Amino acid sequence: MKPMTEELVFTIGNEALLVVLKVALPILGVALLVGILVSIFQAVTQIHELTLAFVPKILAVLVVGVLLGPWIVRTILDFARDLFWNLPALFR
């Protein structure tokens, strides 16, 4: 068995980071957008309730998580399956 090269480790790490970004970006984007909208609403109405800042973001992230859950799981499983299927070829 030949050892893994640095290039191979960096390639696998790069692919893993891209999968993480692809999966996390929609949820983080929605949380950011809702947070900005709530902040604008609070600035305009001068209502500075602490729960008003968190509850809409939590609900939005929950909705996006439920809607995109199957896609997120499929993306992660596809990456893991490809990695395991190509594992024997990585050591040739």
C-alpha positions in Angstrom: 0.0 0.0 0.0 1.4 3.3 -0.9 1.0 6.3 1.4 -1.3 9.2 0.7 0.3 12.2 -0.9 -0.2 15.8 0.3 -1.9 16.6 -3.0 -4.5 13.9 -2.4 -5.1 15.0 1.1 -5.6 18.6 0.0 -7.9 17.5 -2.8 -10.1 15.5 -0.5 -10.1 18.3 2.1 -11.0 20.9 -0.6 -13.9 18.7 -1.8 -15.1 18.3 1.8 -15.0 22.1 2.4 -16.9 22.7 -0.8 -19.6 20.3 0.4 -19.8 22.0 3.8 -20.2 25.4 2.2 -22.8 24.2 -0.3 -24.8 22.6 2.5 -24.5 25.5 5.1 -24.8 28.5 2.7 -28.6 28.4 2.2 -29.3 28.1 6.0 -26.8 30.8 6.9 -28.0 33.0 4.1 -31.6 32.8 5.2 -30.6 33.5 8.8 -28.6 36.6 7.7 -31.4 37.9 5.5 -34.0 37.5 8.3 -31.7 39.1 10.8 -31.2 42.1 8.6 -34.9 42.5 8.0 -35.7 42.2 11.7 -32.9 44.7 12.5 -34.4 47.2 10.0 -37.9 46.6 11.5 -36.6 47.2 15.0 -34.8 50.4 13.9 -37.9 51.8 12.1 -40.3 50.9 14.9 -37.9 51.5 17.8 -39.0 48.2 19.3 -35.9 46.6 20.9 -37.3 43.3 22.2 -34.6 40.6 22.5 -36.9 37.8 21.6 -38.0 39.6 18.4 -34.4 39.2 17.2 -34.2 35.5 17.7 -37.6 33.9 17.2 -38.0 34.9 13.5 -34.4 33.7 12.7 -35.0 30.4 14.5 -38.3 29.8 12.7 -36.7 30.7 9.3 -33.8 28.4 9.8 -36.2 25.6 10.9 -38.3 26.1 7.8 -35.3 26.1 5.5 -33.9 23.0 7.4 -37.1 21.1 6.9 -37.4 22.1 3.2 -33.8 21.5 2.3 -33.2 18.6 4.7 -33.5 15.8 2.0 -31.2 17.7 -0.3 -28.6 18.3 2.5 -28.6 14.6 3.5 -28.4 13.5 -0.1 -25.4 15.9 -0.8 -23.5 14.7 2.3 -24.3 11.0 1.6 -23.2 11.4 -2.1 -19.9 12.9 -1.0 -19.3 10.1 1.6 -20.4 7.4 -0.9 -18.0 8.7 -3.6 -15.2 8.9 -1.1 -15.7 5.3 0.1 -16.1 4.0 -3.4 -12.9 5.7 -4.5 -10.9 4.7 -1.4 -9.3 1.6 -2.9 -8.2 3.6 -6.0 -6.6 6.3 -3.8 -4.0 3.9 -2.5 -2.8 2.5 -5.9 
